[in-house]
Amino acid sequence: MENPLSFLPIPLLAWYRENARDLPWRREPTPYRVWVSEIMLQQTRVAAVLGYFARFMEAFPAVQDLAAAPEDQLMKLWQGLGYYSRARNLQKAARQIVEDFGGQFPTRYEELRSLAGVGDYTAAAIASIAFGQPVPAVDGNLLRVSARVLGDDTDITTAKGKKHFTAALQNVIPLDFPGQFNQAMMDLGATVCLPNGAPLCDRCPAADFCQAHLQGRTGELPVRPAKKPRRVERRTVYFFFYEGKVALRRRPAKGLLAGLWEYPNSLEEEGNPLADWGLDGTETSFAGTGVHIFTHVEWHMTAQRAALTVDTLPPGWVWADKGALRTQYAVPSAFAPFQNLVEEELS
């Protein structure tokens, strides 16, 4: 039987011409814009990225601007997008481009792959979209579409599985339109061959030869192992106020939310953090609860508020007023459930 994927490029590209999403990085697909967009889109929905992308390009219109940016400015622009290591790797890679490539974006896949934070998928996306190189950009969308079209029950989450599907796509990617092919596969996976819920097979250009559709197996494919349950951490978050300001501290340089500013907090089992902070005896009151879900952990938070009578804080902590919170300090969205509490106190 002929490889069903070999039938895909022509109807897929025709479908893409009619149905392509109008995205700003596609209107002007320079290597820099494609790269930034692809990093932002990792683990993040397109709709959430659009505003961030516009503000990012306004602040850092060229790779040299990103390389020279103060880290706090970069983190503030990224605030709310999550996975903050992506932003730090963007800047590391920008400095590599300036220092190692004379400020010119590298054109070869292997050179792109050498940049900080650029994996196989991102390198392939830039190489194909910005430079027209026939390299499949194999993300979750391409894996899902390929597994269904082929009727292939290879586990897409393993290195062996990704290599298997990458080889299959490499054999069919059109040499003249590799960027369009990759973007068409991304759009097809995002809007038709859906990851959650039933795919919209009646709208799919591959319906006539998709093996999962023909065999009634779209609910079974692609194959992936069941997700492990997330670890739950119960935290108490403290909001210390003093004369129209709130206390912040910077998180450690490594680990979850590395280097960002946060409201002081502690695990419930850590004893008496107020004593550790030199604030023993401070009267606090219950101020609400909130939950934030990360990839591998959930924070179940209880808020406590306190009005301090002196402005003395532990070393490394700062006071932030409403303006500084808005423009200077990047506070992760994990604390969004308490935004109204802070705004009301600082208004």
C-alpha positions as CSV (number, residue, x, y, z in Angstrom):
1,M,0.0,0.0,0.0
2,E,1.3,3.4,-0.9
3,N,2.2,5.7,2.0
4,P,-1.0,7.7,2.8
5,L,1.2,10.7,3.7
6,S,2.3,11.0,0.1
7,F,-1.2,12.0,-0.9
8,L,-1.2,14.9,1.6
9,P,0.9,17.8,0.3
10,I,-1.3,18.9,-2.7
11,P,-4.7,18.9,-1.0
12,L,-3.1,20.3,2.2
13,L,-1.5,23.3,0.5
14,A,-4.7,24.0,-1.4
15,W,-6.6,23.9,1.9
16,Y,-4.0,26.2,3.5
17,R,-4.4,28.8,0.7
18,E,-8.1,29.1,1.7
19,N,-7.9,28.6,5.4
20,A,-4.5,29.9,6.7
21,R,-4.7,31.9,9.9
22,D,-3.8,35.5,9.5
23,L,-0.9,36.0,11.9
24,P,1.5,38.9,12.2
25,W,4.7,36.8,12.0
26,R,3.4,35.3,8.8
27,R,2.8,38.7,7.2
28,E,6.5,39.5,7.6
29,P,8.3,36.2,8.1
30,T,11.8,37.5,8.9
31,P,14.0,35.0,10.8
32,Y,13.8,37.1,13.9
33,R,10.0,37.4,13.9
34,V,9.5,33.7,13.2
35,W,11.9,32.8,16.0
36,V,10.3,35.0,18.6
37,S,6.8,33.8,17.6
38,E,7.8,30.2,17.8
39,I,9.3,30.5,21.2
40,M,6.3,32.4,22.5
41,L,3.9,29.7,21.0
42,Q,5.6,26.9,23.0
43,Q,3.0,25.7,25.5
44,T,0.9,28.8,24.7
45,R,-2.2,29.4,22.6
46,V,-2.0,31.7,19.6
47,A,-4.7,34.0,20.9
48,A,-2.7,34.6,24.1
49,V,0.5,35.3,22.1
50,L,-0.7,38.0,19.7
51,G,-0.6,41.0,22.1
52,Y,2.7,39.9,23.6
53,F,4.2,39.6,20.2
54,A,3.2,43.1,19.2
55,R,4.6,44.6,22.4
56,F,7.8,42.6,22.1
57,M,8.4,43.7,18.6
58,E,7.8,47.3,19.6
59,A,10.2,47.1,22.4
60,F,12.8,45.0,20.7
61,P,12.5,45.4,16.9
62,A,15.8,43.8,16.1
63,V,17.9,41.0,17.6
64,Q,20.5,43.6,18.8
65,D,17.8,45.3,20.9
66,L,16.9,42.1,22.6
67,A,20.5,41.2,23.3
68,A,21.1,44.6,25.0
69,A,17.8,44.7,27.0
70,P,17.8,44.9,30.8
71,E,16.6,41.6,32.2
72,D,13.9,43.2,34.3
73,Q,12.4,44.9,31.2
74,L,12.4,41.6,29.3
75,M,10.7,39.8,32.2
76,K,8.1,42.5,32.6
77,L,7.2,42.2,28.9
78,W,6.9,38.4,29.3
79,Q,4.8,38.6,32.5
80,G,1.8,36.4,32.1
81,L,3.1,34.2,29.3
82,G,4.6,31.7,31.7
83,Y,7.6,29.3,31.2
84,Y,9.9,32.3,31.9
85,S,13.1,30.3,31.0
86,R,12.0,30.8,27.4
87,A,12.5,34.6,27.7
88,R,15.9,34.1,29.3
89,N,17.0,31.7,26.5
90,L,15.7,34.2,23.9
91,Q,18.1,36.8,25.3
92,K,21.0,34.3,25.6
93,A,20.4,33.3,21.9
94,A,20.2,36.9,20.8
95,R,23.6,37.5,22.4
96,Q,25.0,34.5,20.7
97,I,23.7,35.8,17.3
98,V,25.3,39.2,18.0
99,E,28.6,37.8,19.4
100,D,29.1,34.6,17.3
101,F,27.3,35.5,14.1
102,G,28.0,39.2,13.7
103,G,24.4,40.1,14.4
104,Q,23.2,38.1,11.3
105,F,20.7,35.4,11.9
106,P,22.3,32.0,11.1
107,T,20.7,30.3,8.1
108,R,21.7,26.6,8.5
109,Y,19.7,24.2,10.6
110,E,22.7,23.0,12.6
111,E,23.6,26.6,13.4
112,L,20.1,27.5,14.4
113,R,20.1,24.4,16.6
114,S,23.1,25.7,18.5
115,L,21.2,28.7,19.8
116,A,20.0,28.7,23.4
117,G,16.5,27.4,23.8
118,V,16.3,26.3,20.1
119,G,15.4,22.6,19.8
120,D,14.8,20.5,16.8
121,Y,11.3,21.8,16.2
122,T,12.1,25.5,16.5
123,A,15.2,25.2,14.3
124,A,13.2,23.4,11.6
125,A,10.4,26.0,11.8
126,I,12.9,28.9,11.3
127,A,14.8,27.0,8.6
128,S,11.7,26.1,6.6
129,I,9.6,29.3,7.0
130,A,12.3,31.9,6.9
131,F,14.9,30.2,4.7
132,G,12.9,27.7,2.6
133,Q,14.8,24.6,3.7
134,P,12.9,21.3,3.4
135,V,12.9,20.3,7.1
136,P,9.7,19.1,8.8
137,A,8.9,21.1,11.9
138,V,7.6,18.3,14.1
139,D,5.5,19.5,16.9
140,G,2.4,18.0,18.5
141,N,0.3,19.1,15.6
142,L,2.4,17.4,13.0
143,L,2.8,14.3,15.1
144,R,-1.0,14.0,15.6
145,V,-1.9,14.6,12.0
146,S,0.8,12.1,10.8
147,A,-0.2,9.4,13.2
148,R,-3.8,9.7,12.2
149,V,-3.2,9.9,8.4
150,L,-0.9,6.9,8.6
151,G,-3.1,5.0,11.1
152,D,0.1,4.5,13.1
153,D,0.1,3.5,16.7
154,T,3.7,4.4,17.5
155,D,3.9,6.4,20.8
156,I,4.4,10.0,19.7
157,T,6.0,11.0,23.1
158,T,9.1,8.9,22.8
159,A,12.3,9.9,21.1
160,K,12.0,6.8,18.8
161,G,8.4,7.8,17.9
162,K,9.4,11.4,17.0
163,K,12.2,10.1,14.9
164,H,9.9,7.7,13.2
165,F,7.3,10.4,12.2
166,T,10.0,12.9,11.3
167,A,11.4,10.5,8.8
168,A,8.0,9.9,7.4
169,L,7.4,13.6,7.0
170,Q,10.9,14.2,5.5
171,N,9.9,11.9,2.7
172,V,6.9,13.9,1.7
173,I,7.7,17.6,2.5
174,P,7.5,19.6,-0.7
175,L,10.9,21.0,-1.7
176,D,9.4,24.1,-3.2
177,F,7.0,25.0,-0.3
178,P,8.4,23.6,3.0
179,G,7.5,26.6,5.1
180,Q,3.9,26.6,3.8
181,F,3.7,22.8,4.4
182,N,4.8,23.1,8.0
183,Q,2.5,26.0,8.7
184,A,-0.4,24.2,7.0
185,M,0.2,21.1,9.1
186,M,0.2,23.4,12.2
187,D,-3.1,25.0,11.2
188,L,-4.7,21.7,10.3
189,G,-3.8,20.3,13.7
190,A,-4.9,23.4,15.6
191,T,-8.2,23.9,13.9
192,V,-9.4,20.6,12.3
193,C,-7.4,17.6,13.5
194,L,-8.0,18.6,17.1
195,P,-6.0,17.3,20.1
196,N,-9.0,17.4,22.5
197,G,-12.4,16.2,21.4
198,A,-13.4,14.8,18.1
199,P,-11.5,16.0,15.0
200,L,-13.5,17.8,12.3
201,C,-13.0,15.2,9.6
202,D,-15.7,16.6,7.3
203,R,-13.5,19.7,6.9
204,C,-10.2,17.9,6.5
205,P,-8.3,17.7,3.2
206,A,-7.0,14.3,4.2
207,A,-10.3,12.7,4.9
208,D,-10.3,10.5,1.8
209,F,-7.1,8.8,2.7
210,C,-6.6,9.3,6.4
211,Q,-6.4,5.8,7.9
212,A,-7.6,6.8,11.4
213,H,-10.7,8.4,9.8
214,L,-11.4,5.5,7.4
215,Q,-10.9,2.9,10.2
216,G,-12.9,4.8,12.9
217,R,-9.8,5.2,15.1
218,T,-9.5,8.9,15.5
219,G,-10.2,8.6,19.2
220,E,-7.4,6.1,19.6
221,L,-4.7,8.0,17.7
222,P,-2.2,9.4,18.3
223,V,-0.9,7.0,21.0
224,R,0.5,8.6,24.1
225,P,0.9,7.4,27.7
226,A,-1.5,8.6,30.4
227,K,-0.3,11.8,32.2
228,K,1.0,11.4,35.7
229,P,-1.0,13.4,38.3
230,R,0.5,16.7,39.3
231,R,2.0,17.2,42.7
232,V,0.0,19.5,45.0
233,E,1.8,22.1,47.1
234,R,-0.2,24.0,49.8
235,R,1.2,27.5,50.3
236,T,0.5,30.5,52.4
237,V,1.0,33.7,50.6
238,Y,1.6,36.9,52.6
239,F,0.6,40.4,51.6
240,F,2.5,42.9,53.7
241,F,1.4,46.5,53.1
242,Y,2.9,49.8,54.2
243,E,1.8,53.3,53.2
244,G,0.5,52.4,49.7
245,K,3.1,49.8,49.0
246,V,3.3,46.0,49.0
247,A,6.3,43.8,49.8
248,L,7.9,41.7,47.1
249,R,10.9,39.4,47.1
250,R,12.9,37.8,44.2
251,R,12.7,34.1,43.6
252,P,15.9,32.0,43.4
253,A,17.9,32.3,40.2
254,K,17.2,28.6,39.4
255,G,14.0,26.5,39.4
256,L,10.4,27.3,39.0
257,L,9.7,31.0,38.1
258,A,13.4,31.6,38.5
259,G,14.4,35.2,39.2
260,L,10.9,36.7,39.1
261,W,9.4,38.8,41.9
262,E,6.7,37.3,44.1
263,Y,4.7,38.0,47.2
264,P,6.4,36.2,50.1
265,N,5.0,32.7,50.6
266,S,5.9,29.4,52.2
267,L,4.8,25.8,52.2
268,E,2.3,25.0,55.0
269,E,4.7,22.5,56.5
270,E,7.6,24.9,56.8
271,G,6.7,26.1,60.3
272,N,6.7,29.8,61.2
273,P,8.0,31.9,58.3
274,L,7.2,35.1,60.0
275,A,9.9,34.4,62.6
276,D,12.3,33.5,59.9
277,W,11.7,36.8,58.2
278,G,12.1,38.9,61.4
279,L,8.4,39.6,61.4
280,D,7.4,37.4,64.4
281,G,4.4,38.8,66.2
282,T,2.9,40.5,63.1
283,E,-0.9,40.2,63.1
284,T,-2.2,38.7,59.9
285,S,-5.8,38.1,58.7
286,F,-7.3,35.7,56.2
287,A,-7.6,37.3,52.7
288,G,-8.8,34.6,50.4
289,T,-7.7,31.5,48.5
290,G,-6.5,30.7,45.0
291,V,-5.2,27.9,42.8
292,H,-2.6,27.9,40.1
293,I,-1.7,25.0,37.9
294,F,1.7,24.5,36.5
295,T,2.7,21.6,34.2
296,H,3.8,19.3,37.0
297,V,2.6,21.0,40.2
298,E,-0.4,22.7,41.6
299,W,-0.2,25.6,44.1
300,H,-3.2,25.6,46.4
301,M,-2.8,29.0,48.1
302,T,-4.2,30.7,51.2
303,A,-3.6,34.4,51.5
304,Q,-2.8,36.3,54.6
305,R,-2.6,40.1,54.8
306,A,-1.0,42.4,57.3
307,A,-0.4,46.2,57.6
308,L,3.1,46.8,58.9
309,T,3.8,49.8,61.1
310,V,7.5,50.1,60.0
311,D,9.0,49.9,56.5
312,T,11.8,47.5,57.5
313,L,11.9,44.4,55.3
314,P,14.1,41.3,55.2
315,P,17.3,41.6,53.1
316,G,16.5,41.5,49.3
317,W,12.9,42.4,49.7
318,V,11.5,45.6,48.2
319,W,8.4,47.8,48.6
320,A,6.4,48.3,45.4
321,D,3.7,50.8,44.8
322,K,1.0,50.4,42.2
323,G,3.1,52.1,39.4
324,A,6.1,49.9,40.1
325,L,3.9,46.8,40.0
326,R,2.6,47.9,36.6
327,T,5.9,48.8,34.9
328,Q,8.9,47.5,36.9
329,Y,8.4,44.2,38.7
330,A,7.5,41.0,36.8
331,V,5.1,39.1,39.1
332,P,4.0,35.7,37.7
333,S,0.4,35.1,36.9
334,A,0.4,32.4,39.6
335,F,-0.6,35.2,42.0
336,A,-3.4,36.5,39.7
337,P,-6.1,35.2,42.1
338,F,-5.1,38.0,44.5
339,Q,-4.7,40.8,42.1
340,N,-7.9,42.5,43.3
341,L,-6.8,42.3,46.9
342,V,-3.5,44.1,46.0
343,E,-5.1,46.7,43.8
344,E,-7.8,47.6,46.3
345,E,-5.2,48.0,49.1
346,L,-2.9,50.2,46.9
347,S,-5.6,52.3,45.3
